[in-house]
Amino acid sequence: MVGAGISGLAAAAALGDRGVPVTVFEGSPRIGGKLSLAEVGGITVDVGAEAMLNRRPEATALARRCGLADRLVHPATTAASLWSRGEMRPLPRTVMGVPADARALVASRVVSRRGLARAAVEVALPSTRLHSTDDLSVADLVGRRFGAEVVDRLVEPLLGGVYAGHARELSARATVPQVVALLDKERSMLRAATSVAGSRVDDVPVFAGLVGGVGRLPEAVARSAGIEVRTDTSVRRLARRATGWELEVGSAHAPEVVSADIVVLATPARPTSRLLRDVAPAAAAELAGIEYASMAVVSLVFRTGDLPQTTGSGFLVPPVDRRDVKAATYSFAKWDWVREAGRAGDDGDDLLMLRCSIGRHREEHVLQAADEDLVRLALADLGDAIGLEARPVDALVTRWGGALPQYAVGHPERVRRIRFSVEQLPGLAVCGAAYDGLGIPACIASADRAATQVLDGLASRGEWTRD
């Protein structure tokens, strides 16, 4: 196993469950990838991913399997706002930016009168149909139906919060499959979205977290599955041998050769491409074409009395407003455990923690600023957005360079070609955020698929017995 992010650890655990001894090689000093904890102002919080989609079972099921069932929690509030045109506005109900309540859209004042007039035409448009292999950018798909302003003011901030990308470049099939699915329900996408949103089970929370942070999950998976992880150990080369696979690990000055029956590459696209260059050149070429976005999380801690009144769980920012902050999360309001962790008791001030996200695809120049400058940018935008004037008790900048794969138009077909190439080589598989989704559940599903693929491939050759 190469890579000890949540995908690699989940794949290792899945293989271990089937009796396969696994060693995981991780080039960095720690495990977990984009699931990471740090202390800010004496509060240990997530500085990477901080929530798991609860309406998919993979992440919460894995948490339960590794002994974290009693730490699973749901947000105290998920009501977000849009900071648009200099005002804080309620985020109307949508299906990933597609309006699902025409009245709420009007009342939110997110879209101008002209934009509302264009969006109102949607119900009269002929149906849009995509063939099974057709793909469009999200902006092309939604813009055709509702106009450019709905894309700019609703779709873009939601996509930016997840992918740090741009709706005019991201694949609709890969990033918003639930929106594509609306096309098969009714001629009007608005009516289909309204129907879908209205049929959701309100008592099933959308998101879940862990008391102490989802950054606890990687260690729990490794511990419960008894996974051997070798950190600070890069894999430099992968070669096919008659009896299996050969990996060259460690430094160039003192390399170590490791033999393996199966190899799962749970690394980002570019290092995976380098490792596959000699053994699966077609897959390597496809992987080399996947671009990545960088971003930074600015974590800020304030005394309770210094923070202005806020509502909901935070706010999103449309990129057309040209602000540095693309989203802010009031962690103290979203997660009860974060608020409790900031309580100082009778002897001191209670502390409140929030976080801001900065950085979008191809806008990495913003991230070239020093940490203290990124903190200043975040504070300046918070000042304009919510009237914040106080200095934080503590601040921490966590940079995620090249962390978010960009699913360009045609991404599903690219992934199909990658997997076809890799599957020709028994005992080899790939998994991770570069393929089927960036969220924790999607990464775990990718890991389970990879584990099944390598074992089924060996079983078909009589080299493994299925359970």
Order of alpha helices (4+ residues) and beta strands (2+ residues): alpha-beta-beta-beta-beta-alpha-beta-beta-beta-beta-beta-alpha-alpha-alpha-alpha-alpha-alpha-alpha-beta-alpha-beta-beta-beta-beta-beta-alpha-alpha-beta-beta-beta-alpha-alpha-beta-alpha-beta-alpha-beta-alpha
